[in-house]
Amino acid sequence: MEEHARILVVDDSAEVRRLLRKILEMEGYSVSEAADGREALQHLYDEEVHLVLLDAMMPNVNGWQVLKAIREDERIANIPVIICTAREIVPGESPGWEKADGAIHKPFRRSEVIGVVQEALSAGKARSTST
């Protein structure tokens, strides 16, 4: 496990952010929060983040737009991003799905969150050491 990994949780629901924070902090992760896409991008530019849990459906700047912005900016392009959504993700139909490093479906289970986070952090670490 990445004991000291910093995770940014982005969701317009304060309750979802609180629940994800609790799950992740119980596993030893450091957690920051953002309530929308603009705030998320600002966090990514201002602080070191090792992984992003990103709500797909948010007002103003949605998760898919944030994901696109992350992948197009070389400063933050290698940060693993996990999409969180209540909708079914259909590869080829969901815009930008191929740019995500995983998905968590709402309502989520604690074990699902931890498993997907650990997998994405491991893959992201391997990707950053190979470049």
Secondary structure, DSSP 8 states (H G I E B T S, - for coil): --TT-EEEEE-S-HHHHHHHHHHHHHTT-EEEEESSHHHHHHHHHHS--SEEEEES--SSS-HHHHHHHHHH-TTTTTS-EEEEESS---TTTSTTGGG-SEEEESS--HHHHHHHHHHHHHHHHHHHHH-
